[in-house]
């Protein structure tokens, strides 16, 4: 009876240890896969950043599209032209970095009104004004996070430099846009 109880305890201990080892192996495997997936997201975001920079350099060189005089296409071309002017303004003047950015201020700079600008942004970018501004801020944050000269600047400082009013807003928008946190992006972009 005593031997059987010792054997039973030994078997139970072996089973528990086996289950724990199996769980640890499964968790480590999941973490490795998660880390690989996040590293892949960093590489994709770095490629996207490179393409966005190339697009910005081309936008600086381009003039607004020519407006056709055809009545049917005139409004569409005006909105495309205004959308292009807005994008060029964003690239050249970087108003998304302004502390108190407003659509009204941009309307004054582009000599238009809110209705036209809003419609142009919606047609040109398929996004709302605030979403476009947020995308440019995230692009700037990614650029700043990959710059070795900014290595000593905190994530919060990078967020402020990119136009975000709070650290929590930076994290929320950055994660929803890129799929990863700014800190993870910074750390993994160094090794990519």
GROMACS elastic network, one bead per residue, 0.5 to 0.9 nm:
[ bonds ]
;  ai    aj funct       b0    kb
    1     4     6  0.50995   500
    1     5     6  0.62112   500
    1     6     6  0.86952   500
    2     5     6  0.51550   500
    2     6     6  0.62814   500
    2     7     6  0.86448   500
    3     6     6  0.50569   500
    3     7     6  0.60832   500
    3     8     6  0.84760   500
    4     8     6  0.60300   500
    4     9     6  0.85562   500
    5     9     6  0.61416   500
    5    10     6  0.84850   500
    6     9     6  0.50783   500
    6    10     6  0.60202   500
    6    11     6  0.85171   500
    7    11     6  0.59900   500
    7    12     6  0.84256   500
    8    11     6  0.50996   500
    8    12     6  0.60346   500
    8    13     6  0.84832   500
    9    12     6  0.50541   500
    9    13     6  0.60169   500
    9    14     6  0.84706   500
   10    13     6  0.51119   500
   10    14     6  0.60891   500
   10    15     6  0.85999   500
   11    14     6  0.50083   500
   11    15     6  0.61112   500
   11    16     6  0.85849   500
   12    15     6  0.50942   500
   12    16     6  0.61418   500
   12    17     6  0.85504   500
   13    16     6  0.51248   500
   13    17     6  0.60711   500
   13    18     6  0.84425   500
   14    17     6  0.51428   500
   14    18     6  0.59875   500
   14    19     6  0.85381   500
   15    18     6  0.50091   500
   15    19     6  0.61032   500
   15    20     6  0.85782   500
   16    19     6  0.51087   500
   16    20     6  0.61594   500
   16    21     6  0.85886   500
   17    20     6  0.50299   500
   17    21     6  0.60625   500
   17    22     6  0.84884   500
   18    21     6  0.51243   500
   18    22     6  0.60869   500
   18    23     6  0.85741   500
   19    22     6  0.50536   500
   19    23     6  0.61410   500
   19    24     6  0.86268   500
   20    23     6  0.50336   500
   20    24     6  0.61389   500
   20    25     6  0.85814   500
   21    24     6  0.50936   500
   21    25     6  0.61683   500
   21    26     6  0.85963   500
   22    25     6  0.51184   500
   22    26     6  0.61569   500
   22    27     6  0.86139   500
   23    26     6  0.50401   500
   23    27     6  0.60509   500
   23    28     6  0.84947   500
   24    27     6  0.50931   500
   24    28     6  0.60334   500
   24    29     6  0.84526   500
   25    28     6  0.51645   500
   25    29     6  0.60627   500
   25    30     6  0.85950   500
   26    29     6  0.50912   500
   26    30     6  0.61724   500
   26    31     6  0.86187   500
   27    30     6  0.50801   500
   27    31     6  0.61172   500
   27    32     6  0.85417   500
   28    31     6  0.50519   500
   28    32     6  0.60868   500
   28    33     6  0.86088   500
   29    32     6  0.50705   500
   29    33     6  0.62280   500
   29    34     6  0.85679   500
   30    33     6  0.50873   500
   30    34     6  0.60416   500
   30    35     6  0.85084   500
   31    35     6  0.59918   500
   31    36     6  0.84602   500
   32    35     6  0.50934   500
   32    36     6  0.61200   500
   32    37     6  0.85879   500
   33    36     6  0.50288   500
   33    37     6  0.61153   500
   33    38     6  0.86035   500
   34    37     6  0.50603   500
   34    38     6  0.61682   500
   34    39     6  0.85404   500
   35    38     6  0.50976   500
   35    39     6  0.60684   500
   35    40     6  0.85239   500
   36    39     6  0.50382   500
   36    40     6  0.61596   500
   36    41     6  0.86837   500
   37    40     6  0.50080   500
   37    41     6  0.63300   500
   37    42     6  0.87964   500
   38    42     6  0.63093   500
   38    43     6  0.87435   500
   38   179     6  0.79013   500
   38   180     6  0.67995   500
   38   184     6  0.83513   500
   38   185     6  0.86437   500
   38   188     6  0.87253   500
   39    42     6  0.50216   500
   39    43     6  0.63725   500
   39    44     6  0.86973   500
   39   184     6  0.88510   500
   39   185     6  0.83763   500
   39   188     6  0.65298   500
   39   189     6  0.84714   500
   39   192     6  0.84610   500
   40    43     6  0.51055   500
   40    44     6  0.62220   500
   40    45     6  0.86088   500
   41    44     6  0.50371   500
   41    45     6  0.60757   500
   41    46     6  0.85316   500
   41   178     6  0.72883   500
   41   179     6  0.70476   500
   41   180     6  0.73638   500
   41   185     6  0.86251   500
   42    45     6  0.50714   500
   42    46     6  0.61098   500
   42    47     6  0.86361   500
   42   178     6  0.81692   500
   42   179     6  0.89078   500
   42   180     6  0.77695   500
   42   184     6  0.84023   500
   42   185     6  0.58822   500
   42   186     6  0.88365   500
   42   188     6  0.66726   500
   42   189     6  0.64261   500
   42   192     6  0.80655   500
   43    46     6  0.50743   500
   43    47     6  0.62556   500
   43    48     6  0.86052   500
   43   188     6  0.86243   500
   43   189     6  0.74798   500
   43   192     6  0.68037   500
   44    47     6  0.51233   500
   44    48     6  0.61524   500
   44    49     6  0.85758   500
   45    49     6  0.60047   500
   45    50     6  0.85568   500
   45   142     6  0.82566   500
   45   178     6  0.68238   500
   45   185     6  0.86779   500
   46    50     6  0.62473   500
   46    51     6  0.87147   500
   46   142     6  0.81054   500
   46   143     6  0.88700   500
   46   146     6  0.86895   500
   46   189     6  0.75176   500
   46   192     6  0.86155   500
   47    50     6  0.51150   500
   47    51     6  0.63145   500
   47    52     6  0.86327   500
   48    51     6  0.50828   500
   48    52     6  0.60692   500
   48    53     6  0.85924   500
   49    52     6  0.50174   500
   49    53     6  0.61759   500
   49    54     6  0.86477   500
   49   139     6  0.67310   500
   49   142     6  0.73548   500
   49   143     6  0.72628   500
   50    53     6  0.51877   500
   50    54     6  0.63422   500
   50    55     6  0.87083   500
   51    54     6  0.50590   500
   51    55     6  0.61648   500
   51    56     6  0.86073   500
   52    56     6  0.61200   500
   52    57     6  0.86900   500
   52   139     6  0.80303   500
   53    56     6  0.50145   500
   53    57     6  0.62999   500
   53    58     6  0.87238   500
   54    57     6  0.52246   500
   54    58     6  0.63968   500
   54    59     6  0.86921   500
   55    58     6  0.51241   500
   55    59     6  0.60952   500
   55    60     6  0.87195   500
   56    60     6  0.62986   500
   56    61     6  0.88820   500
   56    87     6  0.89746   500
   56    88     6  0.81105   500
   56    91     6  0.61874   500
   56    92     6  0.86202   500
   57    60     6  0.53023   500
   57    61     6  0.68180   500
   57    91     6  0.84990   500
   58    61     6  0.52459   500
   58    62     6  0.64076   500
   59    62     6  0.51688   500
   59    63     6  0.79708   500
   59    84     6  0.85484   500
   59    87     6  0.79262   500
   59    88     6  0.60297   500
   59    91     6  0.75551   500
   59    92     6  0.88809   500
   60    63     6  0.80929   500
   60    88     6  0.64013   500
   60    91     6  0.71828   500
   60    92     6  0.68199   500
   62    65     6  0.84436   500
   62    88     6  0.85029   500
   63    66     6  0.86141   500
   63    84     6  0.86460   500
   63    85     6  0.84456   500
   63    88     6  0.88234   500
   64    67     6  0.88230   500
   64    80     6  0.86918   500
   64    81     6  0.56726   500
   64    82     6  0.80590   500
   64    84     6  0.60467   500
   64    85     6  0.62044   500
   64    88     6  0.85538   500
   65    77     6  0.79268   500
   65    80     6  0.76136   500
   65    81     6  0.56449   500
   65    84     6  0.75927   500
   66    77     6  0.78593   500
   66    81     6  0.75674   500
   67    70     6  0.88211   500
   67    73     6  0.86979   500
   67    74     6  0.67280   500
   67    77     6  0.55257   500
   67    78     6  0.64690   500
   67    80     6  0.88770   500
   67    81     6  0.73000   500
   68    71     6  0.82494   500
   68    73     6  0.68851   500
   68    74     6  0.59377   500
   68    77     6  0.68091   500
   68    78     6  0.87595   500
   69    72     6  0.87219   500
   69    73     6  0.76548   500
   69    74     6  0.60565   500
   70    73     6  0.55370   500
   70    74     6  0.57714   500
   71    74     6  0.51871   500
   71    75     6  0.77123   500
   72    75     6  0.72620   500
   72    76     6  0.80964   500
   73    76     6  0.53215   500
   73    77     6  0.60865   500
   73    78     6  0.85504   500
   74    77     6  0.51593   500
   74    78     6  0.60301   500
   74    79     6  0.86425   500
   75    79     6  0.62212   500
   75    80     6  0.85679   500
   76    79     6  0.52303   500
   76    80     6  0.61848   500
   76    81     6  0.85394   500
   76   120     6  0.87266   500
   76   123     6  0.87467   500
   77    81     6  0.59002   500
   77    82     6  0.83874   500
   78    82     6  0.60229   500
   78    83     6  0.83948   500
   78   120     6  0.81127   500
   79    83     6  0.58934   500
   79    84     6  0.84061   500
   79   116     6  0.72886   500
   79   117     6  0.78290   500
   79   119     6  0.70699   500
   79   121     6  0.79942   500
   79   123     6  0.72592   500
   79   124     6  0.75371   500
   80    84     6  0.60428   500
   80    85     6  0.84998   500
   80   120     6  0.63394   500
   80   121     6  0.85836   500
   80   123     6  0.73590   500
   80   124     6  0.60287   500
   81    84     6  0.50450   500
   81    85     6  0.60823   500
   81    86     6  0.84995   500
   81   120     6  0.81632   500
   81   124     6  0.89644   500
   82    86     6  0.60059   500
   82    87     6  0.85290   500
   82   110     6  0.82236   500
   82   112     6  0.86790   500
   82   116     6  0.81744   500
   82   117     6  0.69560   500
   82   120     6  0.60080   500
   82   121     6  0.80591   500
   82   124     6  0.86360   500
   83    86     6  0.50291   500
   83    87     6  0.61918   500
   83    88     6  0.85776   500
   83   117     6  0.74156   500
   83   119     6  0.87093   500
   83   121     6  0.54678   500
   83   122     6  0.85183   500
   83   123     6  0.76829   500
   83   124     6  0.53386   500
   83   125     6  0.77541   500
   84    87     6  0.50552   500
   84    88     6  0.60624   500
   84    89     6  0.84067   500
   84   120     6  0.87000   500
   84   121     6  0.89192   500
   84   124     6  0.74824   500
   85    88     6  0.50507   500
   85    89     6  0.59586   500
   85    90     6  0.85412   500
   85   110     6  0.75708   500
   86    90     6  0.61768   500
   86    91     6  0.86732   500
   86   106     6  0.83202   500
   86   110     6  0.73413   500
   86   117     6  0.81386   500
   86   120     6  0.86314   500
   86   121     6  0.78223   500
   87    90     6  0.50140   500
   87    91     6  0.62160   500
   87    92     6  0.86020   500
   87   121     6  0.88518   500
   88    91     6  0.50673   500
   88    92     6  0.60008   500
   88    93     6  0.81798   500
   89    92     6  0.52448   500
   89    93     6  0.54964   500
   89    94     6  0.71337   500
   89    95     6  0.78713   500
   89   106     6  0.88277   500
   89   109     6  0.87924   500
   89   110     6  0.82106   500
   90    93     6  0.55931   500
   90    95     6  0.60215   500
   90    96     6  0.71436   500
   90   133     6  0.85052   500
   90   136     6  0.80607   500
   91    94     6  0.56578   500
   91    95     6  0.85855   500
   91   136     6  0.87226   500
   92    95     6  0.87077   500
   93    96     6  0.86731   500
   94    97     6  0.59075   500
   94    98     6  0.77269   500
   94   136     6  0.85818   500
   95    98     6  0.52262   500
   95    99     6  0.87866   500
   95   101     6  0.67969   500
   95   106     6  0.80259   500
   95   133     6  0.86164   500
   95   163     6  0.89854   500
   96    99     6  0.80650   500
   96   101     6  0.65770   500
   96   133     6  0.57203   500
   96   134     6  0.78726   500
   96   136     6  0.69120   500
   96   137     6  0.64149   500
   96   162     6  0.77976   500
   96   163     6  0.60953   500
   96   164     6  0.89309   500
   97   100     6  0.88044   500
   97   101     6  0.78610   500
   97   137     6  0.73024   500
   97   160     6  0.84395   500
   97   161     6  0.70822   500
   97   162     6  0.58278   500
   97   164     6  0.80208   500
   98   101     6  0.54214   500
   98   163     6  0.64981   500
   99   163     6  0.66267   500
   99   164     6  0.84251   500
   99   165     6  0.77612   500
  101   104     6  0.85925   500
  101   105     6  0.70653   500
  101   106     6  0.80441   500
  102   105     6  0.53540   500
  102   106     6  0.66822   500
  102   107     6  0.87602   500
  103   106     6  0.51626   500
  103   107     6  0.61074   500
  103   108     6  0.87234   500
  103   114     6  0.68925   500
  103   117     6  0.84544   500
  103   118     6  0.87058   500
  103   129     6  0.76592   500
  103   130     6  0.88896   500
  104   108     6  0.63279   500
  104   109     6  0.87654   500
  104   113     6  0.76184   500
  104   114     6  0.66663   500
  105   108     6  0.52063   500
  105   109     6  0.64303   500
  105   110     6  0.87808   500
  106   110     6  0.61007   500
  106   111     6  0.82889   500
  106   112     6  0.85453   500
  106   114     6  0.89666   500
  106   117     6  0.88928   500
  107   110     6  0.51143   500
  107   111     6  0.56986   500
  107   112     6  0.50269   500
  107   113     6  0.54595   500
  107   114     6  0.63417   500
  107   117     6  0.69994   500
  108   112     6  0.64626   500
  108   113     6  0.76649   500
  109   112     6  0.80206   500
  110   113     6  0.86049   500
  110   117     6  0.88223   500
  112   115     6  0.85127   500
  112   116     6  0.67751   500
  112   117     6  0.67449   500
  113   116     6  0.56315   500
  113   117     6  0.61511   500
  113   118     6  0.84801   500
  114   117     6  0.51378   500
  114   118     6  0.57832   500
  114   119     6  0.84081   500
  115   118     6  0.52266   500
  115   119     6  0.61746   500
  115   120     6  0.85226   500
  116   119     6  0.51807   500
  116   120     6  0.59836   500
  116   121     6  0.85190   500
  117   121     6  0.60268   500
  117   122     6  0.84803   500
  117   129     6  0.86849   500
  118   121     6  0.51706   500
  118   122     6  0.61394   500
  118   123     6  0.86310   500
  118   128     6  0.72248   500
  118   129     6  0.66604   500
  119   122     6  0.50755   500
  119   123     6  0.61323   500
  119   124     6  0.84259   500
  119   128     6  0.88892   500
  120   123     6  0.51808   500
  120   124     6  0.58052   500
  120   125     6  0.81906   500
  121   124     6  0.51251   500
  121   125     6  0.55846   500
  121   126     6  0.69697   500
  121   127     6  0.66615   500
  121   128     6  0.65802   500
  121   129     6  0.64618   500
  121   132     6  0.81903   500
  122   125     6  0.56293   500
  122   127     6  0.51107   500
  122   128     6  0.57371   500
  122   129     6  0.76886   500
  123   126     6  0.53855   500
  123   127     6  0.78461   500
  124   127     6  0.80759   500
  125   128     6  0.79408   500
  125   132     6  0.75099   500
  127   130     6  0.81982   500
  127   131     6  0.60150   500
  127   132     6  0.63141   500
  128   131     6  0.52815   500
  128   132     6  0.63923   500
  128   133     6  0.88070   500
  129   132     6  0.52965   500
  129   133     6  0.63319   500
  129   134     6  0.86561   500
  130   133     6  0.50751   500
  130   134     6  0.60508   500
  130   135     6  0.85872   500
  131   135     6  0.61150   500
  131   136     6  0.86959   500
  132   135     6  0.50616   500
  132   136     6  0.63662   500
  132   137     6  0.86702   500
  133   136     6  0.52297   500
  133   137     6  0.62465   500
  133   138     6  0.86957   500
  134   138     6  0.61180   500
  134   139     6  0.85256   500
  134   163     6  0.87636   500
  134   164     6  0.84490   500
  134   173     6  0.75311   500
  135   138     6  0.51224   500
  135   139     6  0.61356   500
  135   140     6  0.86139   500
  135   173     6  0.87552   500
  135   174     6  0.89974   500
  135   177     6  0.79076   500
  136   140     6  0.61812   500
  136   141     6  0.85824   500
  136   162     6  0.84879   500
  137   140     6  0.50376   500
  137   141     6  0.61145   500
  137   142     6  0.86214   500
  137   159     6  0.83439   500
  137   162     6  0.51932   500
  137   163     6  0.60588   500
  137   164     6  0.71996   500
  137   170     6  0.89149   500
  138   142     6  0.61056   500
  138   143     6  0.84969   500
  138   159     6  0.86225   500
  138   162     6  0.72046   500
  138   163     6  0.89775   500
  138   164     6  0.89289   500
  138   170     6  0.79455   500
  138   173     6  0.76131   500
  138   174     6  0.61553   500
  138   177     6  0.78756   500
  138   178     6  0.88125   500
  139   142     6  0.51558   500
  139   143     6  0.62214   500
  139   144     6  0.86605   500
  139   162     6  0.83890   500
  140   144     6  0.61080   500
  140   145     6  0.84928   500
  140   158     6  0.89347   500
  140   159     6  0.89823   500
  140   161     6  0.83915   500
  140   162     6  0.55090   500
  140   163     6  0.86558   500
  141   144     6  0.50435   500
  141   145     6  0.59593   500
  141   146     6  0.86151   500
  141   158     6  0.62340   500
  141   159     6  0.63516   500
  141   161     6  0.77256   500
  141   162     6  0.53238   500
  141   163     6  0.86999   500
  141   170     6  0.87229   500
  141   174     6  0.85119   500
  141   182     6  0.82054   500
  142   145     6  0.50600   500
  142   146     6  0.62814   500
  142   147     6  0.87528   500
  142   174     6  0.88704   500
  142   182     6  0.78196   500
  142   185     6  0.78928   500
  142   186     6  0.80436   500
  143   146     6  0.53974   500
  143   147     6  0.64370   500
  144   147     6  0.52354   500
  144   148     6  0.84456   500
  144   149     6  0.86117   500
  144   150     6  0.65285   500
  144   151     6  0.89733   500
  144   158     6  0.66174   500
  144   161     6  0.84008   500
  144   162     6  0.79892   500
  145   148     6  0.78279   500
  145   150     6  0.68068   500
  145   151     6  0.75224   500
  145   153     6  0.89446   500
  145   155     6  0.80462   500
  145   158     6  0.71126   500
  145   182     6  0.76360   500
  145   183     6  0.84470   500
  145   185     6  0.75970   500
  145   186     6  0.53174   500
  145   187     6  0.88685   500
  145   189     6  0.82884   500
  146   149     6  0.87836   500
  146   150     6  0.79204   500
  146   151     6  0.83591   500
  146   185     6  0.83118   500
  146   186     6  0.61535   500
  146   187     6  0.88935   500
  146   189     6  0.62846   500
  146   190     6  0.70506   500
  147   150     6  0.56205   500
  147   151     6  0.71428   500
  148   151     6  0.52307   500
  148   152     6  0.86647   500
  148   190     6  0.83695   500
  149   152     6  0.76208   500
  149   153     6  0.87032   500
  150   153     6  0.53065   500
  150   154     6  0.84425   500
  150   158     6  0.80910   500
  151   154     6  0.79089   500
  151   186     6  0.87504   500
  153   156     6  0.80685   500
  153   157     6  0.58888   500
  153   158     6  0.65367   500
  154   158     6  0.62647   500
  154   159     6  0.85852   500
  155   159     6  0.61563   500
  155   160     6  0.86917   500
  155   167     6  0.76470   500
  155   170     6  0.88066   500
  155   182     6  0.69764   500
  155   183     6  0.68218   500
  155   186     6  0.89452   500
  156   160     6  0.63214   500
  156   161     6  0.86623   500
  156   164     6  0.88947   500
  156   166     6  0.74838   500
  156   167     6  0.51400   500
  156   168     6  0.87290   500
  156   170     6  0.79737   500
  157   160     6  0.50996   500
  157   161     6  0.61723   500
  157   162     6  0.85851   500
  157   167     6  0.84073   500
  158   161     6  0.50113   500
  158   162     6  0.61432   500
  158   163     6  0.87355   500
  158   164     6  0.87609   500
  159   162     6  0.50539   500
  159   163     6  0.63601   500
  159   164     6  0.52109   500
  159   165     6  0.75824   500
  159   166     6  0.72977   500
  159   167     6  0.63754   500
  159   169     6  0.86824   500
  159   170     6  0.58573   500
  159   171     6  0.86502   500
  160   163     6  0.51306   500
  160   164     6  0.51219   500
  160   165     6  0.62184   500
  160   166     6  0.72517   500
  160   167     6  0.78890   500
  160   170     6  0.86692   500
  161   164     6  0.74773   500
  162   170     6  0.89957   500
  164   167     6  0.72829   500
  164   169     6  0.67514   500
  164   170     6  0.59601   500
  165   168     6  0.88240   500
  165   169     6  0.72031   500
  165   170     6  0.80067   500
  166   169     6  0.53048   500
  166   170     6  0.64399   500
  166   171     6  0.88539   500
  167   170     6  0.50939   500
  167   171     6  0.62876   500
  167   172     6  0.86457   500
  168   171     6  0.51422   500
  168   172     6  0.60859   500
  168   173     6  0.85708   500
  169   172     6  0.50933   500
  169   173     6  0.60033   500
  169   174     6  0.81779   500
  170   173     6  0.54034   500
  170   174     6  0.57124   500
  170   175     6  0.82549   500
  170   182     6  0.81301   500
  171   174     6  0.51734   500
  171   175     6  0.58730   500
  171   176     6  0.84064   500
  171   180     6  0.89521   500
  171   181     6  0.62581   500
  171   182     6  0.66125   500
  172   175     6  0.54281   500
  172   176     6  0.61933   500
  172   177     6  0.86012   500
  172   181     6  0.83838   500
  173   176     6  0.51551   500
  173   177     6  0.59828   500
  173   178     6  0.84098   500
  174   177     6  0.51839   500
  174   178     6  0.58448   500
  174   179     6  0.74914   500
  174   180     6  0.71624   500
  174   181     6  0.64491   500
  174   182     6  0.65659   500
  175   178     6  0.53124   500
  175   181     6  0.51251   500
  175   182     6  0.73858   500
  176   179     6  0.55990   500
  176   180     6  0.77436   500
  176   181     6  0.89263   500
  177   180     6  0.82280   500
  178   181     6  0.78490   500
  178   182     6  0.89756   500
  178   185     6  0.89596   500
  180   183     6  0.83869   500
  180   184     6  0.65411   500
  180   185     6  0.65426   500
  181   184     6  0.52959   500
  181   185     6  0.61680   500
  181   186     6  0.86444   500
  182   185     6  0.50054   500
  182   186     6  0.60976   500
  182   187     6  0.86463   500
  183   186     6  0.50955   500
  183   187     6  0.61996   500
  183   188     6  0.85865   500
  184   187     6  0.51613   500
  184   188     6  0.60021   500
  184   189     6  0.82568   500
  185   188     6  0.53481   500
  185   189     6  0.57624   500
  185   190     6  0.86389   500
  186   189     6  0.53178   500
  186   190     6  0.66457   500
  187   190     6  0.57025   500
  187   191     6  0.74383   500
  188   191     6  0.54524   500
  188   192     6  0.64450   500
  189   192     6  0.50293   500
